[in-house]
Structures are given as structure tokens and as C-alpha cells.
Amino acid sequence: MEKTGFIYDVGNVKQLEEKIEFLIRNPEIRKKMGIEGKNWVTKEFSSERIWNGLDNLYKALLKEKGLE
């Protein structure tokens, strides 16, 4: 089982239905996955991380173009 959600085949409605039904029947797992998902997003998409990534990208592009 995934930590923050489920993976299923695109277009496989039956698989998606099974995953949703599983979460409906298992509120404790649903809650844990929600908490883990929020923690992952908070860590991976913090403002500082996004701005540092953009800064590094711009610097690399300027260097590539000889404009640094």
C-alpha cells in the first residue's frame, strides 16, 4: 500500500472504485494517508524550496547564455 495515496491504471474504473471503497471502509488508513500526504506536500513544496529551485534554474540559464 502506498503511503500517501494509491496508484491505479489510467482508465481502469474498477480499480479506482476498489481503492475508493477501501478508503471508505478504512477511515483510520484514510486519515493516516491524508496526514502523510499533507506532510509530503509541506516538505516538498515549501516556499523556500521552490524559490531556491527557481533561483538555481535562472542562474543556470543565464550561465548557459553567457549572461551571468
Contacts in CASP RR format, 6 or more apart in sequence:
PFRMAT RR
TARGET T0000
AUTHOR 0000-0000-0000
METHOD contacts of the structure
MODEL  1
MEKTGFIYDVGNVKQLEEKIEFLIRNPEIRKKMGIEGKNWVTKEFSSERI
WNGLDNLYKALLKEKGLE
1 29 0 8 1.000
2 33 0 8 1.000
3 33 0 8 1.000
3 36 0 8 1.000
3 37 0 8 1.000
3 40 0 8 1.000
4 33 0 8 1.000
4 34 0 8 1.000
4 36 0 8 1.000
4 37 0 8 1.000
4 40 0 8 1.000
5 33 0 8 1.000
5 37 0 8 1.000
6 19 0 8 1.000
8 15 0 8 1.000
8 16 0 8 1.000
8 19 0 8 1.000
9 15 0 8 1.000
22 29 0 8 1.000
23 29 0 8 1.000
23 30 0 8 1.000
23 33 0 8 1.000
24 30 0 8 1.000
59 68 0 8 1.000
62 68 0 8 1.000
END
